[in-house]
């Protein structure tokens, strides 16, 4: 996993926690930290979280290492 994917994963987790708070408690953590949903900084954070989700979309289609190994052929007699 590259550094960019790790950073994107952190932002995706932040977004997931924020959506969980919104869903369960009707509390938007990002908006409360950065001064409301319409503030420029909050909108930038929302945008970064969205881009991070798109970057992590590639992880869905990345082959797993345990399945990508080719076993050595055996001599069967």
Short mmCIF file of the C-alpha atoms (twelve columns), coordinates in Angstrom:
data_MODEL
# 
_entry.id   MODEL 
# 
loop_
_atom_site.group_PDB 
_atom_site.id 
_atom_site.type_symbol 
_atom_site.label_atom_id 
_atom_site.label_alt_id 
_atom_site.label_comp_id 
_atom_site.label_asym_id 
_atom_site.label_seq_id 
_atom_site.Cartn_x 
_atom_site.Cartn_y 
_atom_site.Cartn_z 
_atom_site.pdbx_PDB_model_num 
ATOM 1  C CA . UNK A 1  0.000   0.000   0.000   1 
ATOM 2  C CA . UNK A 2  1.466   3.335   -1.032  1 
ATOM 3  C CA . UNK A 3  1.742   6.397   1.193   1 
ATOM 4  C CA . UNK A 4  -0.992  8.145   -0.800  1 
ATOM 5  C CA . UNK A 5  -3.352  5.222   -0.229  1 
ATOM 6  C CA . UNK A 6  -2.585  5.214   3.498   1 
ATOM 7  C CA . UNK A 7  -3.334  8.940   3.769   1 
ATOM 8  C CA . UNK A 8  -6.498  8.446   1.733   1 
ATOM 9  C CA . UNK A 9  -7.501  5.589   4.030   1 
ATOM 10 C CA . UNK A 10 -7.116  7.844   7.086   1 
ATOM 11 C CA . UNK A 11 -9.388  10.471  5.495   1 
ATOM 12 C CA . UNK A 12 -11.884 7.784   4.489   1 
ATOM 13 C CA . UNK A 13 -12.005 6.562   8.095   1 
ATOM 14 C CA . UNK A 14 -12.527 10.139  9.295   1 
ATOM 15 C CA . UNK A 15 -15.408 10.454  6.847   1 
ATOM 16 C CA . UNK A 16 -16.899 7.154   7.983   1 
ATOM 17 C CA . UNK A 17 -16.745 8.228   11.628  1 
ATOM 18 C CA . UNK A 18 -18.375 11.542  10.717  1 
ATOM 19 C CA . UNK A 19 -21.184 9.786   8.801   1 
ATOM 20 C CA . UNK A 20 -21.697 7.417   11.723  1 
ATOM 21 C CA . UNK A 21 -22.054 10.373  14.081  1 
ATOM 22 C CA . UNK A 22 -24.514 12.015  11.710  1 
ATOM 23 C CA . UNK A 23 -26.541 8.827   11.355  1 
ATOM 24 C CA . UNK A 24 -26.686 7.871   15.021  1 
ATOM 25 C CA . UNK A 25 -26.603 11.207  16.817  1 
ATOM 26 C CA . UNK A 26 -27.380 13.879  14.171  1 
ATOM 27 C CA . UNK A 27 -23.999 15.448  14.990  1 
ATOM 28 C CA . UNK A 28 -21.671 16.624  12.213  1 
ATOM 29 C CA . UNK A 29 -18.196 16.615  13.762  1 
ATOM 30 C CA . UNK A 30 -16.486 18.250  10.772  1 
ATOM 31 C CA . UNK A 31 -19.013 21.095  10.693  1 
ATOM 32 C CA . UNK A 32 -18.754 21.658  14.429  1 
ATOM 33 C CA . UNK A 33 -14.939 21.747  14.357  1 
ATOM 34 C CA . UNK A 34 -14.615 24.021  11.331  1 
ATOM 35 C CA . UNK A 35 -17.475 26.458  11.902  1 
ATOM 36 C CA . UNK A 36 -20.459 25.044  10.076  1 
ATOM 37 C CA . UNK A 37 -21.184 23.062  6.979   1 
ATOM 38 C CA . UNK A 38 -20.902 26.083  4.684   1 
ATOM 39 C CA . UNK A 39 -17.478 27.239  5.865   1 
ATOM 40 C CA . UNK A 40 -14.692 27.009  3.305   1 
ATOM 41 C CA . UNK A 41 -12.486 24.802  5.476   1 
ATOM 42 C CA . UNK A 42 -15.295 22.308  6.148   1 
ATOM 43 C CA . UNK A 43 -16.081 22.128  2.441   1 
ATOM 44 C CA . UNK A 44 -12.399 21.478  1.701   1 
ATOM 45 C CA . UNK A 45 -12.336 18.656  4.272   1 
ATOM 46 C CA . UNK A 46 -15.531 17.170  2.772   1 
ATOM 47 C CA . UNK A 47 -13.895 17.356  -0.669  1 
ATOM 48 C CA . UNK A 48 -10.708 15.683  0.561   1 
ATOM 49 C CA . UNK A 49 -12.749 12.887  2.139   1 
ATOM 50 C CA . UNK A 50 -14.601 12.380  -1.147  1 
ATOM 51 C CA . UNK A 51 -11.383 12.256  -3.168  1 
ATOM 52 C CA . UNK A 52 -9.889  9.866   -0.599  1 
ATOM 53 C CA . UNK A 53 -12.861 7.559   -1.086  1 
ATOM 54 C CA . UNK A 54 -12.262 7.559   -4.828  1 
ATOM 55 C CA . UNK A 55 -8.576  6.770   -4.329  1 
ATOM 56 C CA . UNK A 56 -9.470  3.878   -2.029  1 
ATOM 57 C CA . UNK A 57 -11.897 2.553   -4.607  1 
ATOM 58 C CA . UNK A 58 -8.852  1.101   -6.338  1 
ATOM 59 C CA . UNK A 59 -8.214  -1.098  -3.298  1 
ATOM 60 C CA . UNK A 60 -11.427 -2.976  -4.083  1 
ATOM 61 C CA . UNK A 61 -10.011 -4.215  -7.353  1 
ATOM 62 C CA . UNK A 62 -6.446  -4.836  -6.198  1 
ATOM 63 C CA . UNK A 63 -5.750  -8.579  -6.088  1 
ATOM 64 C CA . UNK A 64 -5.076  -10.040 -2.692  1 
ATOM 65 C CA . UNK A 65 -1.490  -11.174 -2.186  1 
ATOM 66 C CA . UNK A 66 -2.524  -14.566 -0.846  1 
ATOM 67 C CA . UNK A 67 -4.429  -15.352 -4.035  1 
ATOM 68 C CA . UNK A 68 -1.930  -13.872 -6.474  1 
ATOM 69 C CA . UNK A 69 0.872   -16.313 -5.648  1 
ATOM 70 C CA . UNK A 70 1.391   -19.101 -8.117  1 
ATOM 71 C CA . UNK A 71 2.193   -22.391 -6.466  1 
ATOM 72 C CA . UNK A 72 5.177   -24.274 -7.740  1 
ATOM 73 C CA . UNK A 73 4.201   -27.171 -9.979  1 
ATOM 74 C CA . UNK A 74 4.712   -30.584 -8.445  1 
ATOM 75 C CA . UNK A 75 6.052   -33.610 -10.230 1 
ATOM 76 C CA . UNK A 76 3.259   -36.144 -9.988  1 
ATOM 77 C CA . UNK A 77 4.106   -39.694 -11.038 1 
# 
